[in-house]
């Protein structure tokens, strides 16, 4: 099964992916990690697409997506998980990544991108800091294992 976890930066996508990885014995790809599949980007993307298509009815792959341009790589039958967080939470987490300082241009970029995934279709919507990840993982695992 393919599980796509998508959303803005600092919304808990990687944390959720790590929890699911352990429970489902899944392989995790993030962003353009698929480039490691081949030296040529076009070939790597094609191989990754094939790998995802095959995983729909085989091994488990979790694809963590922070850029909208990668959403079309998800197969039609993938489980789609939208991860969101309050803008203040995103800014706080991003500042931590930048050693406590959030420059004004970065804050403006986060404000501009906030909500950019909200209209996407999803099977699960996980709100960071509000939803219990253990419960979310159990629900996802039940859907995956049917």
N, C-alpha and C positions, 0 to 999 in steps of 0.2 A: 504494500500500500504506500502511496505517496501522500505525505502530509506537508502542506505548504503553510508556513507560519509567516505572516507578513504584517508590516506596520512600520511606523516611523522609528528612528533611532531611539534607543533607551526606553523601549516600551515593554521589555521583558521577554523578547522573542528568544534570545539565546538561552536564558534561564529555563524557559519552558522546553526548548529543544533538548537541553541536556537531561532534564527529568524524563522526557519521553524516550530519549535515546536509550537510557538504562532500562526502562520498563519494556520497550518493544524490541530491543536489540537491533536498533536502526542505525543506518549510516546517515551522517549529517553533512549537508552542503550549505554553505553560506555565500550569498551574493554570486561572485564570479569564481568560486572555488572550482567550478567545472573546468576552468582553463587548464588545470593540472592533468586533464584527460588526454590532451594532445598539444603539440607545439603550435598548431595553427588555431586561431580563435574560432573560425567558422567550423572547422572540424571538431573542436572541443565542444562547441555548442550543440552540434548535430549528435555527437556521441552521448552527451548528457541528456538530450531530449529522448534518445532511444532508451537510455538507461531508465529514465523516469517512466516512459511508456511501458517498459517491461515490468517495472516495479509495481504498477497498479495491481497486478495479480500475482506478485511474487514477494521478494524481500522488501523490507521497510526502508524508505528513504524519507528523511525530513529535510525540506528545503527552506532555509531561513532567508526571507526577502525583505530588503530595506529600500529597494528602488522599484518603482512601478514598472519600469521597462522589463523586469524579469518575471512579472506575473504571467505573461503568455506562455512561459515555459511549463507551467503546471498543466498536467493532463486533465481532461474533462472530469475524470472520476476521482481526482485528488480530494482529500479532505482539506478544506480551506479554513485556516484559523486567523482571524484578525486580532492583533494585539494592539491595544491602545493604552494611553495614560494621559493624565491631566498635563497640560502644557507646563505648569510649574514643576511637576515631577520630572518631566523630560529635561527641562533646563537644569534642574538640580543635579540629575544624574550625569548630564553632559558636562557640567562644570566639574564634577568629580573626576571625569575622564581627562579633563584638561588641568589637573592639579589645583582645582578649586577656583579657577578663574574662567568666566564665560565672557569672552569679548563681545562687544555690541554687534559686530557683523554676524557672528555665529548665532547670537540670540535672535537676530532679525531673520536669519535663514530658518531657524527652528520655528519661529512664529509663522513664516510664510508657508512652510511645509505641513504645519499642524492640521490634521484632519484630511490629508490628501488620500488616505486609503479608506476613509469612513464609508464611502458609497459602494465599495467592493462587496460582491456577494461572498458570504462566508457560512460555514457550517457551525462555527463556534466564534464567539466574540469574547475575548479575555481582556478584562480591564485590570491593568497592573496596579497592585496595591489594594484592590477591592475583591478580586476573585481568589479563592483558595486554590492554589496550583495543584495540590494533591487531588482535590475533587475534580478539577478540570482534566487532569491527566487520566483519572479513572473514567470519566465520560468519554474522552477521546479513545482510550484503550478499548472500552466496550464497543465503540463504533468500528474501530479497526478490526478487532477480533470477532465482531459480530455475534 
